[in-house]
Amino acid sequence: MTGRDDRVRAGLPATARIAVPGRARVGEGPVWDAATGSLHWVDIPAGHLHTSDPATGRTVTVELPTLVGAAAPRRGGGFAAATAEGFAAVGPGGPMDVRRAILPAGERMNDAKCDGHGRLWAGSTAMDFEPGRGALHVLMPDWTSRVVLDGLALPNGLGWSPDGRTFYLADSIAGEIWAFDTRPGSTELSRRRTLRRIPAASGMPDGLAVDAAGCLWVAIWGGGRLARISPEGDLLGEIAMPVPQPSSCAFGGPRLDVLYVTSAREGLDLADDDPSGSVFALDPLGAVGLPSTPFAG
């Protein structure tokens, strides 16, 4: 697919509409904040942390002095951000304090997401995406962290099953979405297996969201589509996007029944009015998401 096909395939009825107009180089890390009714998302290379009201399209931007892969609201206000250095606290008005400078030069954090216990999981990657240099980290509420998994390339698309017993992780360079066994409350992962492989010719698996039925919604970077995948790894359907580089997605809205999708302009030769870099909304889906949890630190 080219990303310009407007077909909706395999019985998924949603169509994409622009919820937040933008020109993000690499829009990423969407997370719905139920407390404020807003969507937080980032532009990685620009260091922008956006808070958007999808009802109005209005966005407030905090400019950080670093790359930012994702940011999660903190329970006490502000954000915990996954940055080029490691993990940082960001105040409500934007001041940034790097709490865990754990990454060497030439690496950065990428996608990140909080689990149901308020711990922030984040993937790190080399700037050139060299295989083997990436890792999966977990940041605890006391701001200590540890490496959960290493030997990766470009970790993306984190998520948990509704019962918390399965953890999902995509590696975009490997083209695979993995499932792991875990226990609710635990940071230990075991029994890694390939849930689904995305052929390189059709794009790369990027960010994902898990719905209340346990299915995965995966943004296919370079493939111009979103894929819905069952917990068993079966492709249940795909939705064509009006942009070639959808990057991540998150359920939001008062009923968690709208899927917000970030996108990117990076590396593309585009007309000024091309919608790449905007945030899109997909509805109706016939699916609802799981509530997000703020960082507990």
N, C-alpha and C positions, 0 to 999 in steps of 0.2 A: 504493500500500500504506500501511497505517496504522502498521505496526510491531507490531501485535498479532496478525497472521496467523501461524499456526504451520506453514504449509505449507513444504515444501522443494521447490523447483522445478528443472526442467531437469536432473534426474539427479544433483544434488549431495547426497550422503547425510548430511551433517553436521547435527547439531542443537546449539543453543547451550545451554550450562550455565554457571552462575555459577562462576568460578574464584576471584575475589577480590571478596567483597561490599564495596560502597562507596557513597558518596553524593557523588561528585565533581561539582563544578559543570560542568567541562569536562575530563574525562579525555582524555589525549592522549599521543602520543609513546612508545608501547610499544617496548621493545627487549629482546631476550633476551640475557642475559649467560651464555654457556656456561661461563665460568670459575667462576661461583658457582651456576649452576643457578637463577637468579632472573630475574624480570621487573622491569625498571625502567619507570616511567611517571610522568606528571605530572598535576596539576590546574592548568591554566593560570592562572585568575584568583586562585586561593587561594595560588599560589606554593609548592605542595607537590610535593616530589620523593619518590616512593614506590619502595620496593624490596619486592617481594612474592614469597613462596614459594607457587606455585600448588598444590603438593601439600598444604599445610596451610591456605592462605588467610591466613597471617600476613603482616603488612605493617609495615615500619619506614619512618617518614616523617621527612624533613628539611624544615623550614619555612624557605623563603627569603624575604628581605625585598623581593621583587619578583615580577612576573609571570614565569612560565617556560613557554616554548612546548614545549621538549623538552630532554632531557639525554642525553648519550652517555657511557658509561664511558670513563675514560682508561686508557691502557696502564699507567701507573704508579700507578693508584689514584685514587679520586675521580671527578669528572665534569667534562665540558665542557658548559656549559648555554647555551642560546639564551634570552635574557632580554629584558626591556623596554628595557634599555640597549644591548644588543648581545650580546657573548659574555663569559662568566664562568667561572672555575674554581671548583669546589665541592669542598672537602675531604671525606674519608670521614666526618667527624663533622658536616659542615654548614657550616663557615665558607666565605664566598663572597668572591671577589676578582674584580671586574669588570676583565677584561684588555683588552677592546675596547669602549669606549663610543662607538658609531658611529651610534646612532639618535637623532633629535631627539625632543623631547616630542611626544606624540600618536601615536607609533608603537611597535611592539613586534615581537619575533621570534615566529614561529609554529612550524610543523613543522620538524624538522631530522633529519638522518640522516648517518652516516659512510659514505663510499665505501670501496672495498676497499684504499685507500692510507692510510686513517686521517685523511682530511680531513673536516671537518664542514660539510655544506651546510645552509643554513637560509633559509627564506623570511621576509621581514618584511612587515608590513602596517600600515596606519593603524588606529587604534583604532575608527574608524567604517567601516572597510573601503572607503574612498574609492578608486574605480578609478584606477590610474595611480601611486599612492603606494607600492605594494608592490614588492619586489625580491627577487632570489635572490642570496645571499651564499655565499662559501666561506671557511672558516677553515682556515688552514694550520697544520701542527704547530708552527711557530714563533710562532703567535698573531698573525700578520698576516692580513689578510682583504681581499677585493675583491668588488665587485659583478659577478656573472656575467650577470645579466639584470635589466632594470628595466621599468617601465611595467605592473606587475601589480596585482592587487587583493588577493586572499587566497590566496597560494601555499600549497599543501598537498601531501601525498601524493608524496614523493620516492622514487625507486627507480632501479635499474639492471638491464639485462638480464644474464643469467648470463655472457655474454662481455664485458660492460663496454662494448659499442659503442653502446648505446642508453640514453639517460637519459629518465626519465619525470617529469612534473610535472603536478599538477592545480592549477587555479585555481578555487576553490569558487564565487566570485561569477560568473565567466565560465561556469561549468558545463561546463568542458572539461578533458579529460586530454590532455596534449601528449606527443609523442615528439620527441627530438632525436638527431641523430647526435653521437657523441663518440668519443674514442679512449681505450683503457685508459691510465690515468695522467694524462690531460689534463683540464684544467678548461674547455676551450673547447667550446662548444655550437654546433651549426649545423643547418640544415634543419629548423626547427620545423614540425611538422604536427599537426593534430588527430587523435589516435588514436580518441577517442570523445567525443561530447557527451552530457551527461545533461540531459534536459528539466527546466526549473525546477519544473514541476508534480510531478515524481517525486522531488525531493530534489537535493542537491548532492554532488559528489564531494569526499571528504575524504581522510583518510590512506589509504595503500595499502602493500601488500607484494608483492614479486615472488617467484614460486616457482621451483624448479629447472628447470621446463619453460619458463620465460620468460613465464608468464601473470601477469596482475595481479589481485590481490584488493583491491577498492576498497570502503571504507566509504561508504555513501550516507547522509549526514546529512539528517535529516528524512524519509527514505524507509524507514527501518526495515529495511534489508537490506544484504547484502554482495553485490557483483557480481564474478564472475570473467570477465576479459576477455583475449582472446588477444593475442599480439604484433601481430596484424594489425588489432586493434580490434573483433573480433567478440565479442558477448556469448555466453559459453559456459554461463552459468547464474547463478542467484541463490539466496541463502539468506536466508530471513526471520529477523529478529532479534526478540527479545521486548521491545525498546525502540525508540523512534522516532528516537533520535539516536546511532547508532553513529558513532564519530569517527575511529578509526584501527585498525590491526591489525599484528601481527608474528608470524612463525612462531617457535615455541619448543618446549621439551621436549628430552629427550636425543636424539631422532631428528629434531627440527625438523619434526614432523608434526602439531603442534597449532597452530591459529591463534588467538591471543589478540586479543580485540577490546575496546577501551576504549569508554566511552559517556559521555553528559553529561545533567545535569538542567537546565542553564541554560535559562531562558525557558519552562519547562514548569510547568504546575499539576498536581502529582503527589501521590498519596497517600504516606504515610510509608513504606509497605512496597513501593513501586514500585522495581524493580531498576535503574532508570536511575542511572548513575554508578558502576556496578560494572564489573569486567572479566570478560568472558565467554571461554569456551574452545569452539572448534568442532573436533569430531573425530567419526568419522573423515572425512578429506577425500579420501584417495587422492592427496594432493599433499604434497610436502615443500618446505621453504623453503631459503633461502640463509643461510649463517652471517653474523652481524653482525661488524663490525670495530670495535675500540675506537679512540677518538681518539688519534692518535700523539703529541700534544704533552704 
